Amino acid sequence: ETVEILDASPHRVPSVCAAAAAGAGCCDLAFIDPVHARGLKRDVLVDVLRRVGHLPDTVVADTDLDSGVRALADDPTGWRIRTRLAVDDAGFAGQLGFRADEVITRVSCAQPDPRIPAGIDGGFTPHAELVIVLDDAGRRHVTELAPVATPRPGRSGRSRKQVQQRRHRLRAPRAERLLEGTDVAEHRVGARSWQIPVTGFWQAHRNAPETYANTIVEFARAHASTPPRVAWDLYGGAGVFAAALLDRDLGVGDLGVGAVHVVDSDTRALAAAEKTFDGDDRVVIHAGEVAAQIGSLPHPDLVVLDPPRTGAGERVIGAIAAAEPDVVVHVGCDAARFARDLGLFAGHGYSVVGLRGFDAFVLTHHVEAIACLVRN
């Protein structure tokens, strides 16, 4: 907690986020020059790879991470196309305070595309949440989620455990009320489009899906000795990575993949995948937890996994290693758990041969990373 600046860093800048400057928890690095912030994020990745993943220094020196964390766009603001706002006691929408439950209203966060917060002010259900999405055509869709059944905790600072408990409550099913647009938003990657529920999952940064898809295919092309006959897309959601492995229009060419098995427990995401891949018998969809489904999948030549923030863990990684794919591409959104997972793969005989970091959540401490591993 910063109390006083005695000697300002040359990389300190005036906060570019009005909400964060007013006390919101949205842009916790808005006071740092974005280029320097990417250097700090690289340092974080290097630290956890060594300290948590127990990977050798050569992993960093011999991969793309040595050149730093990559920006997904030139502008550090206006990149977010999906966001959530909290609603205060009086029905006004805004950002939650930093580690607190006070709602900061009448000021906008710097992350969303300016069309997202335009005209969003008051008149909403107290303690509800707004989910706002901008689709590929620039149309805005707004859904209100009913308040959680349990009351908010006090407005004082919250512990990490309290934050996690609140997140768990917010993930529970809640009544939805459509306020603007439709309940689904169309998103495109390459030549394919997806109809994603407004309250469903899609990458927040407008450039993230295509960037990640291209990176995965580039890694697979560089390290697969033969065209993968069977690929697994674990935690695959709506199947963006499956499409990238099969299509040749993302700027990286055709991999020659014969079939992709998509596994996820999110039924709404899988419904979107089924609609997008309707008639394409190269895509096989499996509904259920990844750990439970792996045993029924055919032998893979290539595995792509994009687990939630908790990471994949020993059970899933052990099952992947037992299937002996030649190439594994791991996407991670939590640096420490990503490093832990890479360390687990190393214990099962896999080596990291490619590693990239992405500044997918500009102005925040979060960093996304993708690693390519090959079987020793």
Secondary structure, DSSP 8 states (H G I E B T S, - for coil): -----SS--TTB---S-HHHHTTBSS-TTTTB-HHHHHHHHHHHHHHHHHHTS---HHHHHTSGGGG--EES-S-SSS-BSEEEEEE-TTS-EEEEBTTS--EEESS--SSB-TTTTTT--S-S-TT-EEEEEE-TTS-EEEEEE---SS----SS---HHHHHHHHHHHHS---EEEEES-SEEEEEETTEEEEEETTS---SBTTHHHHHHHHHHHHHHHH-SS--SEEEEET-TT-HHHHHHH-S-SSS------EEEEEES-HHHHHHHHHHTTT-TTEEEEES-HHHHGGGS---SEEEE---TT--HHHHHHHHHHH--SEEEEEESSHHHHHHHHHHHHHTTEEEEEEEEEE-STTSS--EEEEEEEE-
